[in-house]
Amino acid sequence: MELYATLEDLPSYMLYKKFNEDDSTYYDTCKAEPKINSDENLVKICAKTIKNFKHIEKIKEDYTFKDKPCTDLNYWIREELIKVH
C-alpha cells in the first residue's frame, strides 16, 4: 500500500500549490514599496509572500512539525527569486 499515490497528494506539494496561487489583495501594498515597485515580478512575489505569511498563521496549528510551513515558505521564496533573477 502506497502512502501517497501521486506527488499531488503530498502535503508539501499542496502547500506549494497554495503558495503559488495569485491574490491581488496585497498587490498595492507591494507596489507602494519604492525598492521593488519597478520590477513587476518582485511585486508579485511580495504580494504572494504576504498572503502566504497570513495563510501559514492560520494553518500552522494543523501541522505536527510546527516549523514545516515556515521552512517550505522559505524554500518557496528562494525558488521564486531565483526564477526571476
PDB file of N, CA, C and O in Angstrom:
ATOM      1  N   MET A   1       0.842  -1.186   0.000  1.00  0.00           N
ATOM      2  CA  MET A   1       0.000   0.000   0.000  1.00  0.00           C
ATOM      3  C   MET A   1       0.886   1.248   0.000  1.00  0.00           C
ATOM      4  O   MET A   1       1.793   1.385   0.821  1.00  0.00           O
ATOM      5  N   GLU A   2       0.608   2.128  -0.915  1.00  0.00           N
ATOM      6  CA  GLU A   2       1.380   3.357  -1.005  1.00  0.00           C
ATOM      7  C   GLU A   2       0.813   4.404  -0.049  1.00  0.00           C
ATOM      8  O   GLU A   2      -0.401   4.553   0.089  1.00  0.00           O
ATOM      9  N   LEU A   3       1.709   5.111   0.599  1.00  0.00           N
ATOM     10  CA  LEU A   3       1.283   6.176   1.491  1.00  0.00           C
ATOM     11  C   LEU A   3       0.695   7.333   0.690  1.00  0.00           C
ATOM     12  O   LEU A   3      -0.353   7.876   1.039  1.00  0.00           O
ATOM     13  N   TYR A   4       1.382   7.700  -0.383  1.00  0.00           N
ATOM     14  CA  TYR A   4       0.903   8.762  -1.264  1.00  0.00           C
ATOM     15  C   TYR A   4       0.885   8.213  -2.682  1.00  0.00           C
ATOM     16  O   TYR A   4       1.912   7.776  -3.200  1.00  0.00           O
ATOM     17  N   ALA A   5      -0.269   8.237  -3.298  1.00  0.00           N
ATOM     18  CA  ALA A   5      -0.411   7.672  -4.634  1.00  0.00           C
ATOM     19  C   ALA A   5       0.328   8.497  -5.679  1.00  0.00           C
ATOM     20  O   ALA A   5       0.927   7.945  -6.602  1.00  0.00           O
ATOM     21  N   THR A   6       0.287   9.800  -5.537  1.00  0.00           N
ATOM     22  CA  THR A   6       0.950  10.673  -6.505  1.00  0.00           C
ATOM     23  C   THR A   6       1.605  11.837  -5.780  1.00  0.00           C
ATOM     24  O   THR A   6       1.364  12.080  -4.598  1.00  0.00           O
ATOM     25  N   LEU A   7       2.431  12.538  -6.516  1.00  0.00           N
ATOM     26  CA  LEU A   7       3.091  13.724  -5.974  1.00  0.00           C
ATOM     27  C   LEU A   7       2.071  14.739  -5.469  1.00  0.00           C
ATOM     28  O   LEU A   7       2.292  15.397  -4.453  1.00  0.00           O
ATOM     29  N   GLU A   8       0.958  14.862  -6.180  1.00  0.00           N
ATOM     30  CA  GLU A   8      -0.076  15.833  -5.820  1.00  0.00           C
ATOM     31  C   GLU A   8      -0.708  15.565  -4.456  1.00  0.00           C
ATOM     32  O   GLU A   8      -1.355  16.444  -3.887  1.00  0.00           O
ATOM     33  N   ASP A   9      -0.522  14.363  -3.934  1.00  0.00           N
ATOM     34  CA  ASP A   9      -1.088  14.010  -2.631  1.00  0.00           C
ATOM     35  C   ASP A   9      -0.192  14.408  -1.455  1.00  0.00           C
ATOM     36  O   ASP A   9      -0.621  14.361  -0.302  1.00  0.00           O
ATOM     37  N   LEU A  10       1.030  14.793  -1.744  1.00  0.00           N
ATOM     38  CA  LEU A  10       1.962  15.147  -0.667  1.00  0.00           C
ATOM     39  C   LEU A  10       1.582  16.474  -0.017  1.00  0.00           C
ATOM     40  O   LEU A  10       1.209  17.417  -0.714  1.00  0.00           O
ATOM     41  N   PRO A  11       1.670  16.557   1.302  1.00  0.00           N
ATOM     42  CA  PRO A  11       1.332  17.809   1.994  1.00  0.00           C
ATOM     43  C   PRO A  11       2.155  19.002   1.509  1.00  0.00           C
ATOM     44  O   PRO A  11       1.613  20.095   1.344  1.00  0.00           O
ATOM     45  N   SER A  12       3.443  18.811   1.280  1.00  0.00           N
ATOM     46  CA  SER A  12       4.282  19.923   0.808  1.00  0.00           C
ATOM     47  C   SER A  12       3.869  20.379  -0.582  1.00  0.00           C
ATOM     48  O   SER A  12       3.886  21.573  -0.879  1.00  0.00           O
ATOM     49  N   TYR A  13       3.500  19.438  -1.427  1.00  0.00           N
ATOM     50  CA  TYR A  13       3.049  19.795  -2.778  1.00  0.00           C
ATOM     51  C   TYR A  13       1.790  20.657  -2.703  1.00  0.00           C
ATOM     52  O   TYR A  13       1.675  21.665  -3.399  1.00  0.00           O
ATOM     53  N   MET A  14       0.856  20.252  -1.855  1.00  0.00           N
ATOM     54  CA  MET A  14      -0.394  21.008  -1.709  1.00  0.00           C
ATOM     55  C   MET A  14      -0.122  22.399  -1.133  1.00  0.00           C
ATOM     56  O   MET A  14      -0.773  23.372  -1.516  1.00  0.00           O
ATOM     57  N   LEU A  15       0.838  22.490  -0.216  1.00  0.00           N
ATOM     58  CA  LEU A  15       1.188  23.783   0.366  1.00  0.00           C
ATOM     59  C   LEU A  15       1.831  24.688  -0.688  1.00  0.00           C
ATOM     60  O   LEU A  15       1.506  25.872  -0.770  1.00  0.00           O
ATOM     61  N   TYR A  16       2.735  24.138  -1.489  1.00  0.00           N
ATOM     62  CA  TYR A  16       3.350  24.915  -2.570  1.00  0.00           C
ATOM     63  C   TYR A  16       2.303  25.388  -3.570  1.00  0.00           C
ATOM     64  O   TYR A  16       2.373  26.509  -4.072  1.00  0.00           O
ATOM     65  N   LYS A  17       1.345  24.536  -3.850  1.00  0.00           N
ATOM     66  CA  LYS A  17       0.259  24.917  -4.769  1.00  0.00           C
ATOM     67  C   LYS A  17      -0.490  26.128  -4.209  1.00  0.00           C
ATOM     68  O   LYS A  17      -0.831  27.052  -4.947  1.00  0.00           O
ATOM     69  N   LYS A  18      -0.739  26.115  -2.911  1.00  0.00           N
ATOM     70  CA  LYS A  18      -1.397  27.244  -2.250  1.00  0.00           C
ATOM     71  C   LYS A  18      -0.502  28.486  -2.297  1.00  0.00           C
ATOM     72  O   LYS A  18      -0.982  29.591  -2.548  1.00  0.00           O
ATOM     73  N   PHE A  19       0.791  28.299  -2.057  1.00  0.00           N
ATOM     74  CA  PHE A  19       1.737  29.421  -2.121  1.00  0.00           C
ATOM     75  C   PHE A  19       1.715  30.090  -3.490  1.00  0.00           C
ATOM     76  O   PHE A  19       1.836  31.311  -3.583  1.00  0.00           O
ATOM     77  N   ASN A  20       1.563  29.312  -4.541  1.00  0.00           N
ATOM     78  CA  ASN A  20       1.630  29.834  -5.908  1.00  0.00           C
ATOM     79  C   ASN A  20       0.350  30.509  -6.388  1.00  0.00           C
ATOM     80  O   ASN A  20       0.350  31.153  -7.437  1.00  0.00           O
ATOM     81  N   GLU A  21      -0.721  30.374  -5.648  1.00  0.00           N
ATOM     82  CA  GLU A  21      -1.984  30.989  -6.075  1.00  0.00           C
ATOM     83  C   GLU A  21      -1.859  32.509  -6.107  1.00  0.00           C
ATOM     84  O   GLU A  21      -1.339  33.130  -5.179  1.00  0.00           O
ATOM     85  N   ASP A  22      -2.348  33.086  -7.194  1.00  0.00           N
ATOM     86  CA  ASP A  22      -2.347  34.548  -7.311  1.00  0.00           C
ATOM     87  C   ASP A  22      -3.423  35.146  -6.415  1.00  0.00           C
ATOM     88  O   ASP A  22      -4.510  34.589  -6.257  1.00  0.00           O
ATOM     89  N   ASP A  23      -3.097  36.276  -5.844  1.00  0.00           N
ATOM     90  CA  ASP A  23      -4.038  37.004  -4.999  1.00  0.00           C
ATOM     91  C   ASP A  23      -3.646  38.471  -5.059  1.00  0.00           C
ATOM     92  O   ASP A  23      -2.542  38.839  -4.659  1.00  0.00           O
ATOM     93  N   SER A  24      -4.530  39.292  -5.548  1.00  0.00           N
ATOM     94  CA  SER A  24      -4.199  40.709  -5.733  1.00  0.00           C
ATOM     95  C   SER A  24      -4.435  41.550  -4.471  1.00  0.00           C
ATOM     96  O   SER A  24      -4.252  42.767  -4.499  1.00  0.00           O
ATOM     97  N   THR A  25      -4.832  40.924  -3.387  1.00  0.00           N
ATOM     98  CA  THR A  25      -5.146  41.641  -2.153  1.00  0.00           C
ATOM     99  C   THR A  25      -4.008  42.552  -1.697  1.00  0.00           C
ATOM    100  O   THR A  25      -4.250  43.684  -1.278  1.00  0.00           O
ATOM    101  N   TYR A  26      -2.783  42.072  -1.776  1.00  0.00           N
ATOM    102  CA  TYR A  26      -1.639  42.820  -1.248  1.00  0.00           C
ATOM    103  C   TYR A  26      -0.788  43.454  -2.345  1.00  0.00           C
ATOM    104  O   TYR A  26       0.298  43.968  -2.076  1.00  0.00           O
ATOM    105  N   TYR A  27      -1.280  43.417  -3.574  1.00  0.00           N
ATOM    106  CA  TYR A  27      -0.528  43.950  -4.710  1.00  0.00           C
ATOM    107  C   TYR A  27      -0.209  45.434  -4.517  1.00  0.00           C
ATOM    108  O   TYR A  27       0.931  45.853  -4.715  1.00  0.00           O
ATOM    109  N   ASP A  28      -1.204  46.222  -4.135  1.00  0.00           N
ATOM    110  CA  ASP A  28      -0.990  47.666  -3.959  1.00  0.00           C
ATOM    111  C   ASP A  28      -0.004  47.969  -2.833  1.00  0.00           C
ATOM    112  O   ASP A  28       0.773  48.920  -2.919  1.00  0.00           O
ATOM    113  N   THR A  29      -0.039  47.163  -1.791  1.00  0.00           N
ATOM    114  CA  THR A  29       0.906  47.331  -0.684  1.00  0.00           C
ATOM    115  C   THR A  29       2.336  47.167  -1.188  1.00  0.00           C
ATOM    116  O   THR A  29       3.222  47.947  -0.839  1.00  0.00           O
ATOM    117  N   CYS A  30       2.547  46.155  -2.003  1.00  0.00           N
ATOM    118  CA  CYS A  30       3.891  45.896  -2.532  1.00  0.00           C
ATOM    119  C   CYS A  30       4.275  46.906  -3.605  1.00  0.00           C
ATOM    120  O   CYS A  30       5.438  47.294  -3.709  1.00  0.00           O
ATOM    121  N   LYS A  31       3.311  47.325  -4.393  1.00  0.00           N
ATOM    122  CA  LYS A  31       3.572  48.307  -5.450  1.00  0.00           C
ATOM    123  C   LYS A  31       4.016  49.642  -4.841  1.00  0.00           C
ATOM    124  O   LYS A  31       4.737  50.406  -5.483  1.00  0.00           O
ATOM    125  N   ALA A  32       3.592  49.921  -3.620  1.00  0.00           N
ATOM    126  CA  ALA A  32       3.949  51.172  -2.943  1.00  0.00           C
ATOM    127  C   ALA A  32       5.374  51.146  -2.387  1.00  0.00           C
ATOM    128  O   ALA A  32       5.895  52.180  -1.968  1.00  0.00           O
ATOM    129  N   GLU A  33       5.999  49.984  -2.381  1.00  0.00           N
ATOM    130  CA  GLU A  33       7.367  49.864  -1.861  1.00  0.00           C
ATOM    131  C   GLU A  33       8.360  50.331  -2.928  1.00  0.00           C
ATOM    132  O   GLU A  33       8.501  49.679  -3.963  1.00  0.00           O
ATOM    133  N   PRO A  34       9.049  51.450  -2.692  1.00  0.00           N
ATOM    134  CA  PRO A  34       9.923  52.040  -3.718  1.00  0.00           C
ATOM    135  C   PRO A  34      11.066  51.135  -4.189  1.00  0.00           C
ATOM    136  O   PRO A  34      11.506  51.240  -5.334  1.00  0.00           O
ATOM    137  N   LYS A  35      11.540  50.262  -3.327  1.00  0.00           N
ATOM    138  CA  LYS A  35      12.688  49.429  -3.701  1.00  0.00           C
ATOM    139  C   LYS A  35      12.324  48.328  -4.695  1.00  0.00           C
ATOM    140  O   LYS A  35      13.208  47.786  -5.358  1.00  0.00           O
ATOM    141  N   ILE A  36      11.049  47.991  -4.808  1.00  0.00           N
ATOM    142  CA  ILE A  36      10.673  46.906  -5.722  1.00  0.00           C
ATOM    143  C   ILE A  36       9.629  47.305  -6.753  1.00  0.00           C
ATOM    144  O   ILE A  36       9.360  46.527  -7.668  1.00  0.00           O
ATOM    145  N   ASN A  37       9.034  48.478  -6.642  1.00  0.00           N
ATOM    146  CA  ASN A  37       7.886  48.812  -7.490  1.00  0.00           C
ATOM    147  C   ASN A  37       8.198  48.869  -8.983  1.00  0.00           C
ATOM    148  O   ASN A  37       7.275  48.837  -9.797  1.00  0.00           O
ATOM    149  N   SER A  38       9.457  48.950  -9.358  1.00  0.00           N
ATOM    150  CA  SER A  38       9.797  48.988 -10.778  1.00  0.00           C
ATOM    151  C   SER A  38       9.948  47.590 -11.383  1.00  0.00           C
ATOM    152  O   SER A  38      10.097  47.451 -12.597  1.00  0.00           O
ATOM    153  N   ASP A  39       9.909  46.565 -10.545  1.00  0.00           N
ATOM    154  CA  ASP A  39      10.045  45.187 -11.026  1.00  0.00           C
ATOM    155  C   ASP A  39       8.746  44.426 -10.753  1.00  0.00           C
ATOM    156  O   ASP A  39       8.462  44.043  -9.619  1.00  0.00           O
ATOM    157  N   GLU A  40       7.977  44.219 -11.801  1.00  0.00           N
ATOM    158  CA  GLU A  40       6.662  43.566 -11.679  1.00  0.00           C
ATOM    159  C   GLU A  40       6.761  42.179 -11.043  1.00  0.00           C
ATOM    160  O   GLU A  40       5.892  41.794 -10.261  1.00  0.00           O
ATOM    161  N   ASN A  41       7.809  41.433 -11.373  1.00  0.00           N
ATOM    162  CA  ASN A  41       7.981  40.094 -10.797  1.00  0.00           C
ATOM    163  C   ASN A  41       8.166  40.155  -9.285  1.00  0.00           C
ATOM    164  O   ASN A  41       7.603  39.340  -8.554  1.00  0.00           O
ATOM    165  N   LEU A  42       8.948  41.111  -8.822  1.00  0.00           N
ATOM    166  CA  LEU A  42       9.158  41.248  -7.374  1.00  0.00           C
ATOM    167  C   LEU A  42       7.887  41.701  -6.663  1.00  0.00           C
ATOM    168  O   LEU A  42       7.618  41.277  -5.539  1.00  0.00           O
ATOM    169  N   VAL A  43       7.115  42.549  -7.307  1.00  0.00           N
ATOM    170  CA  VAL A  43       5.842  42.986  -6.720  1.00  0.00           C
ATOM    171  C   VAL A  43       4.918  41.780  -6.552  1.00  0.00           C
ATOM    172  O   VAL A  43       4.263  41.641  -5.519  1.00  0.00           O
ATOM    173  N   LYS A  44       4.864  40.915  -7.556  1.00  0.00           N
ATOM    174  CA  LYS A  44       4.014  39.716  -7.473  1.00  0.00           C
ATOM    175  C   LYS A  44       4.494  38.773  -6.371  1.00  0.00           C
ATOM    176  O   LYS A  44       3.689  38.237  -5.609  1.00  0.00           O
ATOM    177  N   ILE A  45       5.810  38.574  -6.291  1.00  0.00           N
ATOM    178  CA  ILE A  45       6.357  37.707  -5.244  1.00  0.00           C
ATOM    179  C   ILE A  45       6.068  38.301  -3.868  1.00  0.00           C
ATOM    180  O   ILE A  45       5.708  37.578  -2.939  1.00  0.00           O
ATOM    181  N   CYS A  46       6.224  39.595  -3.743  1.00  0.00           N
ATOM    182  CA  CYS A  46       5.931  40.289  -2.486  1.00  0.00           C
ATOM    183  C   CYS A  46       4.472  40.063  -2.070  1.00  0.00           C
ATOM    184  O   CYS A  46       4.200  39.708  -0.923  1.00  0.00           O
ATOM    185  N   ALA A  47       3.545  40.269  -2.996  1.00  0.00           N
ATOM    186  CA  ALA A  47       2.117  40.117  -2.695  1.00  0.00           C
ATOM    187  C   ALA A  47       1.791  38.681  -2.295  1.00  0.00           C
ATOM    188  O   ALA A  47       1.031  38.451  -1.355  1.00  0.00           O
ATOM    189  N   LYS A  48       2.366  37.722  -3.011  1.00  0.00           N
ATOM    190  CA  LYS A  48       2.132  36.317  -2.668  1.00  0.00           C
ATOM    191  C   LYS A  48       2.742  35.985  -1.310  1.00  0.00           C
ATOM    192  O   LYS A  48       2.165  35.219  -0.540  1.00  0.00           O
ATOM    193  N   THR A  49       3.895  36.553  -1.019  1.00  0.00           N
ATOM    194  CA  THR A  49       4.565  36.274   0.251  1.00  0.00           C
ATOM    195  C   THR A  49       3.740  36.784   1.430  1.00  0.00           C
ATOM    196  O   THR A  49       3.600  36.086   2.435  1.00  0.00           O
ATOM    197  N   ILE A  50       3.203  37.974   1.319  1.00  0.00           N
ATOM    198  CA  ILE A  50       2.340  38.496   2.389  1.00  0.00           C
ATOM    199  C   ILE A  50       1.132  37.585   2.573  1.00  0.00           C
ATOM    200  O   ILE A  50       0.774  37.234   3.697  1.00  0.00           O
ATOM    201  N   LYS A  51       0.507  37.205   1.458  1.00  0.00           N
ATOM    202  CA  LYS A  51      -0.645  36.296   1.515  1.00  0.00           C
ATOM    203  C   LYS A  51      -0.244  34.988   2.190  1.00  0.00           C
ATOM    204  O   LYS A  51      -0.990  34.457   3.012  1.00  0.00           O
ATOM    205  N   ASN A  52       0.930  34.473   1.845  1.00  0.00           N
ATOM    206  CA  ASN A  52       1.378  33.193   2.383  1.00  0.00           C
ATOM    207  C   ASN A  52       1.712  33.269   3.868  1.00  0.00           C
ATOM    208  O   ASN A  52       1.457  32.316   4.604  1.00  0.00           O
ATOM    209  N   PHE A  53       2.277  34.385   4.321  1.00  0.00           N
ATOM    210  CA  PHE A  53       2.501  34.559   5.761  1.00  0.00           C
ATOM    211  C   PHE A  53       1.174  34.473   6.514  1.00  0.00           C
ATOM    212  O   PHE A  53       1.084  33.819   7.553  1.00  0.00           O
ATOM    213  N   LYS A  54       0.171  35.121   5.995  1.00  0.00           N
ATOM    214  CA  LYS A  54      -1.142  35.111   6.648  1.00  0.00           C
ATOM    215  C   LYS A  54      -1.758  33.716   6.605  1.00  0.00           C
ATOM    216  O   LYS A  54      -2.407  33.288   7.560  1.00  0.00           O
ATOM    217  N   HIS A  55      -1.553  33.009   5.492  1.00  0.00           N
ATOM    218  CA  HIS A  55      -2.063  31.643   5.359  1.00  0.00           C
ATOM    219  C   HIS A  55      -1.384  30.719   6.377  1.00  0.00           C
ATOM    220  O   HIS A  55      -2.050  29.917   7.032  1.00  0.00           O
ATOM    221  N   ILE A  56      -0.082  30.834   6.505  1.00  0.00           N
ATOM    222  CA  ILE A  56       0.654  29.998   7.459  1.00  0.00           C
ATOM    223  C   ILE A  56       0.170  30.243   8.882  1.00  0.00           C
ATOM    224  O   ILE A  56       0.041  29.306   9.670  1.00  0.00           O
ATOM    225  N   GLU A  57      -0.090  31.472   9.199  1.00  0.00           N
ATOM    226  CA  GLU A  57      -0.581  31.800  10.542  1.00  0.00           C
ATOM    227  C   GLU A  57      -1.867  31.033  10.850  1.00  0.00           C
ATOM    228  O   GLU A  57      -2.092  30.621  11.987  1.00  0.00           O
ATOM    229  N   LYS A  58      -2.704  30.846   9.838  1.00  0.00           N
ATOM    230  CA  LYS A  58      -3.974  30.136  10.026  1.00  0.00           C
ATOM    231  C   LYS A  58      -3.786  28.627  10.124  1.00  0.00           C
ATOM    232  O   LYS A  58      -4.500  27.971  10.881  1.00  0.00           O
ATOM    233  N   ILE A  59      -2.839  28.063   9.376  1.00  0.00           N
ATOM    234  CA  ILE A  59      -2.745  26.605   9.266  1.00  0.00           C
ATOM    235  C   ILE A  59      -1.683  25.952  10.130  1.00  0.00           C
ATOM    236  O   ILE A  59      -1.700  24.731  10.285  1.00  0.00           O
ATOM    237  N   LYS A  60      -0.764  26.712  10.698  1.00  0.00           N
ATOM    238  CA  LYS A  60       0.386  26.088  11.352  1.00  0.00           C
ATOM    239  C   LYS A  60       0.007  25.168  12.505  1.00  0.00           C
ATOM    240  O   LYS A  60       0.755  24.239  12.809  1.00  0.00           O
ATOM    241  N   GLU A  61      -1.104  25.393  13.142  1.00  0.00           N
ATOM    242  CA  GLU A  61      -1.526  24.525  14.247  1.00  0.00           C
ATOM    243  C   GLU A  61      -1.972  23.146  13.761  1.00  0.00           C
ATOM    244  O   GLU A  61      -2.071  22.209  14.553  1.00  0.00           O
ATOM    245  N   ASP A  62      -2.241  23.023  12.463  1.00  0.00           N
ATOM    246  CA  ASP A  62      -2.662  21.740  11.901  1.00  0.00           C
ATOM    247  C   ASP A  62      -1.482  20.813  11.622  1.00  0.00           C
ATOM    248  O   ASP A  62      -1.684  19.647  11.282  1.00  0.00           O
ATOM    249  N   TYR A  63      -0.271  21.307  11.759  1.00  0.00           N
ATOM    250  CA  TYR A  63       0.918  20.539  11.417  1.00  0.00           C
ATOM    251  C   TYR A  63       1.567  19.946  12.653  1.00  0.00           C
ATOM    252  O   TYR A  63       1.644  20.590  13.700  1.00  0.00           O
ATOM    253  N   THR A  64       2.032  18.715  12.521  1.00  0.00           N
ATOM    254  CA  THR A  64       2.764  18.067  13.600  1.00  0.00           C
ATOM    255  C   THR A  64       4.083  18.786  13.836  1.00  0.00           C
ATOM    256  O   THR A  64       4.471  19.040  14.976  1.00  0.00           O
ATOM    257  N   PHE A  65       4.767  19.110  12.745  1.00  0.00           N
ATOM    258  CA  PHE A  65       6.014  19.862  12.814  1.00  0.00           C
ATOM    259  C   PHE A  65       5.668  21.322  12.567  1.00  0.00           C
ATOM    260  O   PHE A  65       5.466  21.732  11.424  1.00  0.00           O
ATOM    261  N   LYS A  66       5.601  22.095  13.620  1.00  0.00           N
ATOM    262  CA  LYS A  66       5.097  23.475  13.545  1.00  0.00           C
ATOM    263  C   LYS A  66       5.918  24.371  12.623  1.00  0.00           C
ATOM    264  O   LYS A  66       5.382  25.324  12.056  1.00  0.00           O
ATOM    265  N   ASP A  67       7.208  24.082  12.465  1.00  0.00           N
ATOM    266  CA  ASP A  67       8.057  24.915  11.613  1.00  0.00           C
ATOM    267  C   ASP A  67       7.993  24.520  10.141  1.00  0.00           C
ATOM    268  O   ASP A  67       8.516  25.244   9.294  1.00  0.00           O
ATOM    269  N   LYS A  68       7.372  23.404   9.818  1.00  0.00           N
ATOM    270  CA  LYS A  68       7.357  22.899   8.440  1.00  0.00           C
ATOM    271  C   LYS A  68       6.792  23.908   7.447  1.00  0.00           C
ATOM    272  O   LYS A  68       7.426  24.139   6.417  1.00  0.00           O
ATOM    273  N   PRO A  69       5.638  24.520   7.694  1.00  0.00           N
ATOM    274  CA  PRO A  69       5.140  25.501   6.718  1.00  0.00           C
ATOM    275  C   PRO A  69       6.087  26.685   6.536  1.00  0.00           C
ATOM    276  O   PRO A  69       6.218  27.209   5.430  1.00  0.00           O
ATOM    277  N   CYS A  70       6.743  27.105   7.605  1.00  0.00           N
ATOM    278  CA  CYS A  70       7.692  28.229   7.505  1.00  0.00           C
ATOM    279  C   CYS A  70       8.914  27.824   6.690  1.00  0.00           C
ATOM    280  O   CYS A  70       9.410  28.601   5.875  1.00  0.00           O
ATOM    281  N   THR A  71       9.389  26.618   6.910  1.00  0.00           N
ATOM    282  CA  THR A  71      10.522  26.117   6.132  1.00  0.00           C
ATOM    283  C   THR A  71      10.149  26.030   4.663  1.00  0.00           C
ATOM    284  O   THR A  71      10.920  26.444   3.796  1.00  0.00           O
ATOM    285  N   ASP A  72       8.978  25.496   4.383  1.00  0.00           N
ATOM    286  CA  ASP A  72       8.516  25.402   2.993  1.00  0.00           C
ATOM    287  C   ASP A  72       8.381  26.788   2.366  1.00  0.00           C
ATOM    288  O   ASP A  72       8.723  26.975   1.198  1.00  0.00           O
ATOM    289  N   LEU A  73       7.892  27.748   3.125  1.00  0.00           N
ATOM    290  CA  LEU A  73       7.760  29.107   2.595  1.00  0.00           C
ATOM    291  C   LEU A  73       9.138  29.697   2.287  1.00  0.00           C
ATOM    292  O   LEU A  73       9.310  30.377   1.276  1.00  0.00           O
ATOM    293  N   ASN A  74      10.102  29.443   3.144  1.00  0.00           N
ATOM    294  CA  ASN A  74      11.473  29.891   2.884  1.00  0.00           C
ATOM    295  C   ASN A  74      11.986  29.341   1.561  1.00  0.00           C
ATOM    296  O   ASN A  74      12.542  30.083   0.751  1.00  0.00           O
ATOM    297  N   TYR A  75      11.801  28.046   1.340  1.00  0.00           N
ATOM    298  CA  TYR A  75      12.234  27.426   0.086  1.00  0.00           C
ATOM    299  C   TYR A  75      11.467  28.012  -1.095  1.00  0.00           C
ATOM    300  O   TYR A  75      12.041  28.273  -2.152  1.00  0.00           O
ATOM    301  N   TRP A  76      10.176  28.215  -0.905  1.00  0.00           N
ATOM    302  CA  TRP A  76       9.351  28.764  -1.987  1.00  0.00           C
ATOM    303  C   TRP A  76       9.834  30.162  -2.378  1.00  0.00           C
ATOM    304  O   TRP A  76       9.969  30.456  -3.565  1.00  0.00           O
ATOM    305  N   ILE A  77      10.094  31.020  -1.398  1.00  0.00           N
ATOM    306  CA  ILE A  77      10.561  32.384  -1.678  1.00  0.00           C
ATOM    307  C   ILE A  77      11.881  32.344  -2.450  1.00  0.00           C
ATOM    308  O   ILE A  77      12.046  33.051  -3.443  1.00  0.00           O
ATOM    309  N   ARG A  78      12.807  31.525  -1.996  1.00  0.00           N
ATOM    310  CA  ARG A  78      14.099  31.419  -2.689  1.00  0.00           C
ATOM    311  C   ARG A  78      13.919  30.949  -4.120  1.00  0.00           C
ATOM    312  O   ARG A  78      14.530  31.490  -5.042  1.00  0.00           O
ATOM    313  N   GLU A  79      13.084  29.948  -4.301  1.00  0.00           N
ATOM    314  CA  GLU A  79      12.828  29.422  -5.645  1.00  0.00           C
ATOM    315  C   GLU A  79      12.238  30.499  -6.554  1.00  0.00           C
ATOM    316  O   GLU A  79      12.647  30.634  -7.707  1.00  0.00           O
ATOM    317  N   GLU A  80      11.287  31.255  -6.040  1.00  0.00           N
ATOM    318  CA  GLU A  80      10.660  32.314  -6.840  1.00  0.00           C
ATOM    319  C   GLU A  80      11.664  33.405  -7.207  1.00  0.00           C
ATOM    320  O   GLU A  80      11.662  33.894  -8.337  1.00  0.00           O
ATOM    321  N   LEU A  81      12.509  33.785  -6.272  1.00  0.00           N
ATOM    322  CA  LEU A  81      13.522  34.812  -6.552  1.00  0.00           C
ATOM    323  C   LEU A  81      14.547  34.325  -7.574  1.00  0.00           C
ATOM    324  O   LEU A  81      14.980  35.089  -8.437  1.00  0.00           O
ATOM    325  N   ILE A  82      14.929  33.069  -7.478  1.00  0.00           N
ATOM    326  CA  ILE A  82      15.868  32.501  -8.451  1.00  0.00           C
ATOM    327  C   ILE A  82      15.251  32.493  -9.848  1.00  0.00           C
ATOM    328  O   ILE A  82      15.942  32.758 -10.831  1.00  0.00           O
ATOM    329  N   LYS A  83      13.971  32.195  -9.939  1.00  0.00           N
ATOM    330  CA  LYS A  83      13.293  32.167 -11.243  1.00  0.00           C
ATOM    331  C   LYS A  83      13.333  33.518 -11.944  1.00  0.00           C
ATOM    332  O   LYS A  83      13.463  33.576 -13.166  1.00  0.00           O
ATOM    333  N   VAL A  84      13.223  34.598 -11.190  1.00  0.00           N
ATOM    334  CA  VAL A  84      13.110  35.923 -11.819  1.00  0.00           C
ATOM    335  C   VAL A  84      14.426  36.690 -11.869  1.00  0.00           C
ATOM    336  O   VAL A  84      14.517  37.698 -12.570  1.00  0.00           O
ATOM    337  N   HIS A  85      15.436  36.245 -11.152  1.00  0.00           N
ATOM    338  CA  HIS A  85      16.706  36.995 -11.176  1.00  0.00           C
ATOM    339  C   HIS A  85      17.868  36.079 -11.381  1.00  0.00           C
ATOM    340  O   HIS A  85      19.011  36.534 -11.428  1.00  0.00           O
TER     341      HIS A  85
END
